[in-house]
Amino acid sequence: MDGNDKLLMDLAEQLGLGPSEPRVSKADHMSDLADKYKGKSDQELISEIMKVKQALKKDKAQYEKQMKTIKALRSMMTGEQKARLEKLIRLLEADD
C-alpha cells in the first residue's frame, strides 16, 4: 500500500467509513465504497455529503480534525480533482 492509499484509508476510518469486520481488507472496503457511489449524479452525491456533514458537526473537535485531513488531500490531486475537492470543502464548511 502506497502513501496515498494509506492516507485515504486513514481518512475513511476518521470519517467512520472503516471496515465493518476486521477480516475485510481495507482495500476491499474502499472498493465497496467506490462501487456504492459509482454512477451517482452530483446531486445524489451532494445529498450523501450533507448527511455526513450533519454527523461530522456533532463533534466540533473531530470535525476540525477531519476537515484538516480532507484539506491535506489537495497536494495529491490533479487540477480537476482539486476543484471537486474545493467544492466538497465549501459544502462541508457552509453554515446551513
NUDOTI-323913 format. One record per residue (C-alpha): x, y, z; residue in three letters. Coordinates in Angstrom, 3 decimals, decimal comma. Example, Ala and Ser with C-alpha at 12.3 -4.5 7.8 and 13.67 -1.06 7.14 Angstrom:
2
+----------+----------+----------+------+
:        x :        y :        z : code :
+----------+----------+----------+------+
:   12,300 :   -4,500 :    7,800 :  ALA :
:   13,670 :   -1,060 :    7,140 :  SER :
+----------+----------+----------+------+
# end
This chain:
96
+----------+----------+----------+------+
:        x :        y :        z : code :
+----------+----------+----------+------+
:    0,000 :    0,000 :    0,000 :  MET :
:    1,497 :    3,317 :   -1,016 :  ASP :
:    1,323 :    6,556 :    0,972 :  GLY :
:   -1,730 :    7,857 :   -0,878 :  ASN :
:   -3,671 :    4,653 :   -0,189 :  ASP :
:   -2,714 :    4,802 :    3,482 :  LYS :
:   -3,832 :    8,432 :    3,769 :  LEU :
:   -7,145 :    7,657 :    2,072 :  LEU :
:   -7,714 :    4,669 :    4,349 :  MET :
:   -6,943 :    6,765 :    7,431 :  ASP :
:   -9,347 :    9,442 :    6,209 :  LEU :
:  -12,066 :    6,867 :    5,592 :  ALA :
:  -11,617 :    5,497 :    9,097 :  GLU :
:  -11,766 :    9,001 :   10,600 :  GLN :
:  -14,987 :    9,618 :    8,707 :  LEU :
:  -16,471 :    6,465 :   10,182 :  GLY :
:  -16,177 :    4,540 :    6,954 :  LEU :
:  -13,831 :    1,880 :    8,304 :  GLY :
:  -14,397 :   -1,811 :    7,653 :  PRO :
:  -17,354 :   -3,293 :    9,468 :  SER :
:  -15,491 :   -6,560 :   10,043 :  GLU :
:  -11,786 :   -6,812 :   10,873 :  PRO :
:  -11,243 :   -9,637 :    8,370 :  ARG :
:  -12,425 :   -7,478 :    5,463 :  VAL :
:   -9,371 :   -5,847 :    3,925 :  SER :
:   -9,270 :   -2,079 :    3,786 :  LYS :
:   -8,722 :   -2,219 :    0,026 :  ALA :
:  -11,850 :   -4,346 :   -0,385 :  ASP :
:  -13,814 :   -1,972 :    1,814 :  HIS :
:  -12,667 :    1,082 :   -0,165 :  MET :
:  -13,548 :   -0,721 :   -3,379 :  SER :
:  -17,023 :   -1,434 :   -1,987 :  ASP :
:  -17,432 :    2,236 :   -1,053 :  LEU :
:  -16,340 :    3,332 :   -4,509 :  ALA :
:  -18,852 :    0,934 :   -6,061 :  ASP :
:  -21,591 :    2,277 :   -3,793 :  LYS :
:  -21,169 :    5,803 :   -5,154 :  TYR :
:  -20,185 :    4,912 :   -8,714 :  LYS :
:  -22,643 :    6,220 :  -11,266 :  GLY :
:  -24,459 :    8,522 :   -8,844 :  LYS :
:  -25,278 :   12,013 :  -10,023 :  SER :
:  -23,644 :   15,048 :   -8,466 :  ASP :
:  -26,940 :   15,845 :   -6,739 :  GLN :
:  -27,122 :   12,351 :   -5,220 :  GLU :
:  -23,527 :   12,670 :   -4,016 :  LEU :
:  -24,229 :   16,111 :   -2,552 :  ILE :
:  -27,189 :   14,654 :   -0,677 :  SER :
:  -24,943 :   11,951 :    0,799 :  GLU :
:  -22,311 :   14,565 :    1,690 :  ILE :
:  -24,894 :   16,638 :    3,530 :  MET :
:  -25,853 :   13,598 :    5,622 :  LYS :
:  -22,203 :   13,027 :    6,502 :  VAL :
:  -21,808 :   16,730 :    7,297 :  LYS :
:  -24,574 :   16,599 :    9,903 :  GLN :
:  -22,926 :   13,615 :   11,577 :  ALA :
:  -19,483 :   15,258 :   11,491 :  LEU :
:  -20,622 :   18,540 :   13,005 :  LYS :
:  -21,953 :   16,834 :   16,136 :  LYS :
:  -18,379 :   16,711 :   17,479 :  ASP :
:  -16,607 :   20,001 :   16,737 :  LYS :
:  -13,098 :   18,763 :   17,605 :  ALA :
:  -13,488 :   15,667 :   15,445 :  GLN :
:  -14,992 :   17,769 :   12,639 :  TYR :
:  -11,985 :   20,104 :   12,678 :  GLU :
:   -9,577 :   17,161 :   12,615 :  LYS :
:  -11,400 :   15,573 :    9,682 :  GLN :
:  -11,525 :   18,834 :    7,736 :  MET :
:   -7,780 :   19,256 :    8,218 :  LYS :
:   -7,255 :   15,748 :    6,858 :  THR :
:   -9,539 :   16,368 :    3,881 :  ILE :
:   -7,703 :   19,590 :    3,050 :  LYS :
:   -4,372 :   17,752 :    3,196 :  ALA :
:   -5,503 :   15,598 :    0,269 :  LEU :
:   -5,173 :   18,579 :   -2,094 :  ARG :
:   -1,449 :   18,086 :   -2,555 :  SER :
:   -2,013 :   14,637 :   -4,061 :  MET :
:   -4,628 :   15,661 :   -6,606 :  MET :
:   -4,815 :   16,813 :  -10,194 :  THR :
:   -6,354 :   20,175 :  -11,069 :  GLY :
:   -9,786 :   18,683 :  -11,755 :  GLU :
:   -9,700 :   16,658 :   -8,541 :  GLN :
:   -8,666 :   19,744 :   -6,553 :  LYS :
:  -11,588 :   21,708 :   -7,984 :  ALA :
:  -14,023 :   18,971 :   -6,936 :  ARG :
:  -12,418 :   18,764 :   -3,507 :  LEU :
:  -12,743 :   22,533 :   -3,068 :  GLU :
:  -16,458 :   22,229 :   -3,864 :  LYS :
:  -16,735 :   19,461 :   -1,261 :  LEU :
:  -14,906 :   21,562 :    1,333 :  ILE :
:  -17,231 :   24,517 :    0,692 :  ARG :
:  -20,233 :   22,215 :    1,191 :  LEU :
:  -18,843 :   20,836 :    4,433 :  LEU :
:  -17,859 :   24,228 :    5,826 :  GLU :
:  -21,002 :   26,115 :    4,837 :  ALA :
:  -23,432 :   27,074 :    7,577 :  ASP :
:  -26,864 :   25,651 :    6,992 :  ASP :
+----------+----------+----------+------+
# end
